[in-house]
Amino acid sequence: MRQKVNFRDFDKLLFLTPLLIFAVGALSIYSASFKANPLTDQAFVTRQVLWMGVGALLVFLVVRVNYFKLMDFVWPLYGLTLFLLVAVLFMPARLGARRWIDLGG
């Protein structure tokens, strides 16, 4: 059952709300670092805008995926999730808690 993504049915409010939140966040970052150094206040905002662009690109890629195809992977993903939950119990404790799987990075 392949459904074509039609951008005429695009929910504009659902799209514009995160953009408004992003704009407020970018202005907050700019105002918080305004008088520090002209290069650094632009660098923080530029980095924020760059990551927002990467996030928006990922959103558009995910929207194009037919999520009904994920039904074939439900049980393997469920098994992987349970395995990772149990694997955390055997990791060394850090700061009094066992909550991370060390991937070496």
DAKA-V559069 format. One record per helix or strand of 2 or more residues. SS is the DSSP state (helix for helix, strand for strand). FROM is the first residue (numbers start at 1). TO is the last residue. Records with the same first field share a line. If there is no record, write none. Layout:
SS=FROM-TO + FROM-TO
//
This chain:
helix=7-9 + 12-32 + 38-63 + 67-88
//
